[in-house]
Amino acid sequence: MHRIFIYIYYLISKNRVLSAVLTFTILLFCGFFASKINFEEDISQIIPKNEKSDLTAKVLRQLDFSDKIVVIIEKKDNLNNEFRLSETADAFLDQIKPLQNYIDAVEGKVDENKISETFDFVNQNLPLFLDEKDYKEIEHKLNNDSIAKQVESNYRSLISPTSLVTKEFIKKDPLGITFLGLKKLNALNINEDFKLEDNYIISKDGKNLLLFISPKNKGSETKNNEFFVDELNKIKENLNQNFRGKTEISYFGSPVIGVANAQQIKKDIQNTVIISMTVLLILLMYYFRNLFTPLIIFLPTIVSVFISLMILYL
């Protein structure tokens, strides 16, 4: 058996240039197919494999909320009451428009059409929302003095900038009776920690605005989310710079955490391999007192890796 390897050795020694070209050609051929392999980057795959952990990973993949990215816009300048959090939120929504291929939906801003639809629904079904006290209040609104005050209030509203929003409501309900029914809907609110301001969800103290991004890719698909998260980080840094001292944007969610963890794991693996290979090469060079001997030793390993990757692809 050993004679075969001795024969190959002498054959390569006599035809060094041809052997080098052949080896390089094999590496190129195998490398072409190896480059076609798509590696799956799923952060949940690092969980140890057993029946319990498989169930945990399955639940994590099926939880829709765990894949959302929660955007928090925090107000920093409490003395400036004229600045509104919605300015930063509008700028953020404008800058993420080029990323629509990665975003399924953005929640947290109430569509004006939805407000109008709610108003129309309550207006058309108003008797269902009213009780005896409300009818007494309506009777009071029908007095001449109350009508005159309401008309004056409507006139001031129509000549103000807010008329862009209020004029349609005034046309449909000049006396504002529909708002009696809307108050009943407000009573259904089970959480008083948030309020609606400029069509955005804002904390009761007015210091935090919340947006919820639903990515098209799952939180565990770190490879597909990497570019998306990187672009979000650039947008965050840009807006934090533009609104420095006024607001600060931060966010969290499994896509962001998954990408950060995957990048850190890949970086750690690369550093470990580079350091170990460098130390091993230095030790081999020192032992053999030759620069090329360690490279020749690693050459069969490199060729084997390329051939193995080609076989995996095929």
C-alpha positions, 0 to 999 in steps of 0.5 A, a space after each residue: 500500500 505504501 508503494 502507491 503513495 511513494 509513486 505519487 510522491 515521485 510523480 509529483 516531484 518530477 512534474 511540479 508545475 503540472 501538479 501545482 496547476 492541477 491542484 489549483 484547478 481542482 480547488 477552483 472547480 470545487 470552490 465554484 460548487 462550494 460557493 453555491 451552498 447557502 448556509 442556514 443562519 437560525 439563532 434557535 439552532 444553538 439551543 441544545 437538541 433534545 425533546 424539550 428544547 425542540 418544543 421551545 424552539 418551535 414555540 419561539 418560531 410560532 410566536 408572532 409577537 416575539 418577531 416584532 421590533 418595538 421602537 421607543 421614541 423617548 422625549 429628552 427635553 422636558 422643558 420644551 413643551 412645543 416640540 412633539 414626539 410625532 415629529 421624530 416619529 414622522 421622520 422615522 417612518 419616512 426614512 424606513 420607506 425604502 425598507 418596505 421589502 423587509 417590513 410587513 407592517 408598522 403599527 402604532 400610528 392610527 390611520 385618519 381613515 380609521 378615525 373617520 370610520 369609527 365616527 361614522 359607525 357611532 353616528 349611524 348607530 348612536 341610539 345603541 350607545 346612549 342612556 338616559 343621562 345622555 338624552 337629558 344632555 341632548 335635550 340641554 344641547 337643543 336649547 337656544 343658548 346651547 346651540 348658539 355657543 356650539 355654533 360659535 365654537 364650530 366657527 372658531 374651529 373652522 377658521 383655525 388650522 385644526 379645520 383640516 381635521 374637524 370640518 368633516 366632523 362638524 358637517 356630519 354632527 354640528 351639535 357634537 352629539 356623536 361624541 357622547 357615544 364616543 365617550 362610551 367607547 372610551 370607557 372600554 379602555 382597559 389600560 390608562 397608561 397610554 393615550 392617543 396624541 397626533 394619531 400616535 400611541 404615547 405614554 400617559 406622561 407624554 415622554 414615550 412614543 411606541 411603534 411596532 414593526 412586523 418584519 417579513 422574516 422571522 426573528 430567527 432568520 438572522 441572515 435575512 434580517 442582517 441588512 434590515 437591522 443594520 439599516 435600522 441602526 443607521 436610521 436610528 443613529 442619524 435621527 438621534 443626531 438630528 434630534 439630539 437633546 430633544 428625543 432619543 430612539 431605541 428599539 428591541 425585539 428578537 430580530 435585533 437581538 438575533 442579528 446581534 448574537 449571530 454577528 457576535 458568534 461569527 466574530 468569536 468563531 473567526 477570531 478563535 480560528 485565526 488565533 489558533 491557526 496562527 499559533 499552530 503555524 508559528 509552532 510548526 515553523 519553529 519545529 521544522 525550521 522551514 517556512 513552507 513545510 507547515 503550508 504543505 502540511 495544511 494543503 491536503 486539509 484545504 483540498 479536502 475541505 473544498 472537495 467535501 463542500 462540493 460533495 455536500 452541494 451535489 
